[in-house]
């Protein structure tokens, strides 16, 4: 056994991801992802026929989304009570 502490390499982040992976990451549909790219909110590049999402721009987009403002449930009267 070695007395040196183990170093853990940080996971490499991809520079580009395929559209279905980007959709899964952003929890959105393919059609909505194309709209997001079309508006310029997320960058994409072409490699041959494939469209690839620039992952850092996707991360920035997801981080920029507003927080959900959800009201606590109200107690309703039950019918017949």
GILINFEN-V450147 format. One record per residue. RES is the residue in one letter. SS is DSSP state (h for helix, s for strand, l for the rest). PHI is phi as a letter, one per 20 degrees, with the letter a starting at -180 (NA if undefined). PSI is psi as a letter, one per 30 degrees, with the letter a starting at -180 (* if undefined). Layout:
res = <RES | RES>
ss = <SS | SS>
phi = <PHI | PHI>
psi = <PSI | PSI>
This chain:
res = <X | X | X | X | X | X | X | X | X | X | X | X | X | X | X | X | X | X | X | X | X | X | X | X | X | X | X | X | X | X | X | X | X | X | X | X | X | X | X | X | X | X | X | X | X | X | X | X | X | X | X | X | X | X | X | X | X | X | X | X | X | X | X | X | X | X | X | X | X | X | X | X | X | X | X | X | X | X | X | X | X>
ss = <l | l | l | l | l | l | l | l | l | l | l | l | l | l | l | s | s | s | h | h | h | h | h | h | h | h | l | l | l | h | h | h | h | h | h | h | h | h | h | l | l | l | l | s | s | s | s | l | l | s | s | s | s | s | h | h | h | h | h | h | h | h | h | h | l | l | l | l | l | l | l | l | l | l | l | l | l | l | l | l | l>
phi = <NA | e | e | f | f | f | d | d | f | f | f | f | e | f | e | c | c | f | g | f | f | f | f | f | f | e | l | b | e | f | f | f | f | f | f | f | f | f | f | n | f | c | e | b | c | d | c | m | e | e | e | d | e | f | g | g | f | f | f | f | f | f | f | e | f | f | f | f | d | d | f | f | f | e | e | e | f | e | f | n | e>
psi = <k | k | f | k | k | k | k | k | k | k | k | k | k | k | e | k | l | l | e | e | e | e | e | e | e | g | h | l | l | e | e | e | e | e | e | e | e | e | f | g | f | k | k | l | l | k | j | b | f | k | k | k | k | j | e | e | e | e | e | e | e | e | f | f | k | l | k | k | j | k | k | l | k | k | k | k | k | k | k | g | *>
